[in-house]
């Protein structure tokens, strides 16, 4: 089920205009999906909610703003593990209100589930916004001192109604360049912020936003190294199945992204079995490449995904075929979210198809790498520094056998280097031309960025050392995870679907984090204990695999074939001030010109396919840089840098907001 919420608090003595609330709700249903909505006004505050169905003929879930004796509450929420089972919609909002009254905003910490809510406390005049522990359900907001506070699940509700202007946050845009996301609570728009995961933001009378963190992923007590391996694997399996089953849709077919990897494949199989019990079908969507235009073979994940579905009569795996990232970059992006608009975009294609079939929830394996299917990073260094050398030496032998290389090479890279702090690691590796994986992309992209923005390149401030539990908590706590969930929610919501992310289930995380890193590294295979947990769920080709195939395997050939066209396109953009302000165009063109030509790329594809492999990807950064240039170019008449205005620009006036105040600020409110 997908619901979007919105609201406004007038701080200028005015009364909220319900026409503005309905305009905000309209902006969050651009495809005009079947809907149910509700709006409520209490004094200077108005709240609204809209529930969308995926296709014509489907009935949206009930949507209601809860009228409370002491105010209003509205929520986009699905709570799990409650005594009465899964709670959704207005019932979940009631539960959130009860939790808040009993435990204050810190009382949200024990909840299990995905939620975004707004609570208006009439007695003390406080509007509070809250977001779930990992940010699966988003909410953004804006505030104008002395005038209003406004919020919504989707940026379109604020931007499309004039509540937020198009003045961009320059440093935040730089972060977008690598398909990363704006830092912390920033968005690409200067006047709009996001409520961070595990935070509430409170607006007291006359005061600015007051963000408060109510929860941080705890590090549980570590289980003994002498624990029974089979029992640990069974515990992971039981909690993984519970995490998936509690997220199953109540009606309609099931759907999942499936890549043939260790995260998404078991989730899809468990979910398919779950909906089969009530006679429903399940659709898995796998990215695939089509080499037909060039008569080139494509080695992708689709056969593996279909092998996982074999023997399950209710599960069909469908390809989401992409025309290539260069073609998609020229097909348009949404100025509100920067997401691709093209129906040929694989994400849009699979969501649209799932919606047409009546699916309401799309399962994803996202965040598995960071937590549950831990890659064992730091496990060998952890054993060394905890004095468990008797376990370390056999494990080093296993790594040499399974991964290749000498024992001492694994000591060097998995013990010595992993024991160093990041700053020391970078200094040590630089003279040898090695790039630490945590921030290597910064060095690869910085040559294409205009000099004025180099100081704004984001650096991941994570812990990455000889403590596997701290490593995992640091990775999931990075801001890019919650912003990725935002993008998922915005893109799926347009089609009337919601994403479900079992890999951030609280029960599953608490258990997996308690397992020592040793069990993830033994026997010489990353994700060891998780492989054992899903061994009888997925084909051997899945649970044994160590590599992750590139989802668009022929992209390197497309890049070579389109080089001249791309360079000509960049020549035309020399006259675009917005592009030039962010991108060093001569450096980008020179880089593209230096890449292998079409004949070389074709030979690499054929050679790799003969071995049953993918070709080595020629340039892992070009697609994000080119996409960033395309976003800037197509919105040059929409985006404004701070202090700039566009010639002849007419500023929108939000319904019910004084126009003279809006215009006096020189931008939309």
Secondary structure, 3 states (H helix, E strand, C coil): CEEEEEEEEECCCCCCCHHHHHHHHHHCCCCCCCEEEEEEEECCEEEEEEEECCCCCCCCCCCCCEEECCEEEEEEEEEEEECCEEEEHHHHHHHHHHHHHHHCHHHHCCCCEEEEEEEEECCCCEEEEEECCCCCCCCEEEEECCCEEEEECCCHHHHCCCCCCCEECHHHHHHHCCCCCCCCCECCECCCEECCCCEEEEECCCCCCEEEECCCCCCCCCCCCCCCHHHHHHHHHHHHHHHHHCCCCCCCCEEEECCCCCCHHHHHHHHHHHHHCCCCCEEEEEEECCCHHHCCCCCCCHHHHHHHHCCCCCEEEEEEECCCHHHHHCCCECCCCCCECCCCCHHHHHHHHHHHCCCCEEECCCCCCCCCCCCCCCHHHHHHHCCCHHHHHHHHHHHHHHHCCCHHHHHHHHHHHHHCCHHHHHHHHHCCCCCCCCCHHHHHHHHHECHHHHHHCCCCCCCCCCCHHHHHHHHHHCHHHHHHHHHHHHHHHHCCCEEECHHHCHHHHHHHHHCCHHHHHCCCCCCHHHHHHCCCCCCHHHHCCCCCCCCCCCHHHHHHHCHHHHHHHHHHHHHCHHHHHHECHHHHHHHHHCCCCHHHHHHHHHHHHHCCCCCCCCCCCHHHHHHHHHHHHHCCCCCECCCCCCCCCCCCCCCCCCHHHHHHCCCCC
